[in-house]
Amino acid sequence: MPFFKKILLYLITLLFLGSCENDIKIINTVGNKAFLPISSAKNVETIYSDSAQILMILKTPLLNSYEGEKSYMEMPKGVAVYFYDSLMRVKSKLTANYAISYDKEKIMEAKNNVVVVNEKNEQLNTEHLVWDQRKAIIYSDKYVKINTGKEIIWGEGMESDERFDKWHIKKVKGSFLVKDK
């Protein structure tokens, strides 16, 4: 019997060793530096200006920067962007629970509980918003809700200037006032 036990133990050991397998995709992901940020910063406040005039201030609790074919900055713990006029008054504010910014393309995507409020106190709510800095516009192709204070308008998609002054909703739904003449 001792010989039988040795053979059985040997076969069980081979079985366990043979069943161990490393997934090459997982190994490459863990070892690949492209998935790690090249820099990470907490409580970041970035001021964007032109000719000594502050245009906007971006605040985020965590900013991770990634390099590669498509370099980007990720704000996984949320973002707040304040847009200013020439007298340093806040013209509008954008907040979101998550954001990603592609520097070369000058595109920022805000996701999850995105809220934009302008100086007229009109409020936009959506789950996904794109800010095209080159065109100075914000837009979404997702469900949007705009509360003007007098009416609430829903729709699928919208487009506006980046300060949310002049906007229009695509595929409009909702309740709004119509004035009689």
C-alpha positions in Angstrom: 0.0 0.0 0.0 2.7 2.5 0.6 3.7 2.3 -3.1 0.0 2.8 -4.1 -0.2 5.9 -1.8 2.9 7.4 -3.4 1.6 6.9 -6.9 -1.8 8.4 -5.9 -0.1 11.4 -4.2 2.1 11.9 -7.3 -1.0 11.8 -9.6 -2.9 14.2 -7.5 0.1 16.6 -7.5 0.3 16.4 -11.3 -3.4 17.0 -11.6 -3.1 20.2 -9.4 -0.1 21.5 -11.2 -1.6 20.8 -14.6 -4.7 22.7 -13.8 -2.8 25.8 -12.8 -2.8 28.2 -15.7 -2.1 31.9 -16.1 -4.3 33.9 -18.4 -1.8 35.8 -20.6 -4.3 38.7 -21.0 -4.4 39.2 -17.2 -0.6 39.0 -16.9 -0.1 41.5 -19.7 -2.7 43.9 -18.1 -1.0 43.7 -14.7 2.5 44.1 -16.2 1.5 46.7 -18.8 2.5 50.2 -17.7 0.0 51.8 -20.2 -2.8 51.0 -17.7 -1.1 52.9 -14.9 -1.2 56.7 -14.7 2.0 58.6 -15.4 1.0 61.0 -12.7 -1.7 61.3 -10.1 -2.7 64.4 -8.1 -5.2 65.1 -5.3 -7.3 68.2 -4.9 -6.4 69.8 -8.2 -7.4 73.3 -9.2 -6.5 74.3 -12.7 -7.0 77.9 -14.0 -7.4 78.4 -17.8 -6.8 81.9 -18.9 -6.2 84.0 -22.1 -4.2 87.2 -22.0 -4.3 87.3 -18.2 -8.1 86.9 -18.3 -9.4 83.9 -16.3 -11.8 82.0 -18.5 -12.5 79.0 -16.3 -11.4 77.1 -13.3 -11.5 73.3 -13.1 -11.5 71.5 -9.7 -11.2 67.8 -9.1 -10.4 65.7 -6.0 -8.3 63.3 -8.1 -6.6 63.7 -11.4 -4.9 60.8 -13.2 -2.8 61.4 -16.3 -2.2 58.7 -18.9 0.2 58.7 -21.9 0.0 56.7 -25.1 -1.5 56.9 -28.6 -4.4 58.8 -27.1 -3.2 60.6 -24.0 -5.9 61.6 -21.5 -6.6 62.9 -18.0 -9.2 61.1 -15.9 -11.1 62.6 -13.0 -12.7 59.4 -11.4 -14.0 61.2 -8.3 -15.8 64.0 -10.0 -15.2 67.4 -11.5 -16.5 71.0 -11.2 -15.8 73.6 -13.9 -16.6 77.2 -13.4 -16.9 79.6 -16.5 -16.2 83.3 -15.9 -17.0 86.5 -17.7 -14.6 89.4 -18.1 -15.6 90.8 -14.7 -14.8 87.5 -13.0 -18.4 86.6 -12.3 -19.4 82.9 -12.7 -21.4 82.6 -15.9 -22.0 78.9 -15.6 -21.0 75.8 -13.6 -20.6 72.2 -14.8 -20.4 69.3 -12.3 -20.2 65.5 -12.8 -19.3 62.4 -10.8 -16.7 61.4 -13.5 -14.9 63.1 -16.3 -12.2 62.3 -18.9 -10.4 64.8 -21.0 -8.5 64.2 -24.2 -6.0 67.0 -24.5 -5.0 66.7 -28.1 -8.6 66.6 -29.3 -9.7 69.3 -26.8 -12.7 67.1 -25.8 -13.9 66.5 -22.3 -16.6 63.9 -21.5 -18.6 64.3 -18.3 -20.6 61.3 -17.0 -22.8 60.3 -14.2 -25.1 62.9 -12.6 -24.0 65.8 -14.9 -25.4 69.1 -14.0 -24.9 72.5 -15.7 -26.3 75.7 -14.3 -26.1 79.1 -16.1 -26.4 82.6 -14.7 -30.2 82.7 -15.5 -30.4 79.7 -13.1 -31.4 77.3 -15.9 -30.3 73.8 -15.0 -29.4 71.0 -17.4 -29.3 67.4 -16.1 -28.0 64.4 -18.0 -25.9 61.3 -17.6 -23.4 62.1 -20.4 -22.2 65.4 -21.8 -19.4 66.2 -24.3 -17.6 69.5 -24.2 -15.8 70.4 -27.4 -13.4 73.1 -26.5 -12.4 73.9 -30.1 -16.0 74.6 -31.1 -16.8 76.1 -27.7 -20.0 73.9 -27.4 -21.4 71.3 -25.1 -23.7 68.5 -26.4 -25.3 65.2 -25.5 -27.1 62.5 -27.4 -28.6 61.0 -24.2 -31.7 61.9 -22.2 -31.6 65.5 -21.0 -33.8 67.6 -18.7 -33.7 71.4 -18.6 -35.4 73.3 -15.8 -35.8 77.0 -16.7 -37.6 77.9 -13.5 -40.9 78.3 -15.4 -40.9 75.1 -17.4 -39.3 71.7 -17.5 -38.3 70.4 -20.9 -37.1 66.8 -21.6 -35.6 65.4 -24.7 -33.1 63.0 -26.4 -30.0 65.1 -27.0 -29.1 68.8 -26.8 -26.5 71.3 -28.0 -25.4 74.6 -26.5 -22.6 77.1 -26.3 -20.1 76.1 -23.6 -21.5 78.6 -21.1 -25.1 77.1 -21.5 -26.5 80.5 -22.6 -28.0 79.5 -26.0 -29.3 75.9 -26.1 -31.7 73.7 -27.9 -33.0 70.3 -27.2 -33.4 67.6 -29.9 -36.5 65.3 -29.8 -38.3 67.6 -27.3 -40.8 66.3 -24.8 -42.2 67.9 -21.7 -44.3 70.7 -20.3 -43.7 74.3 -21.3 -45.6 77.5 -21.7 -47.0 78.7 -25.0 -48.0 82.4 -25.0 -51.2 83.4 -26.7 -51.2 86.5 -29.0 
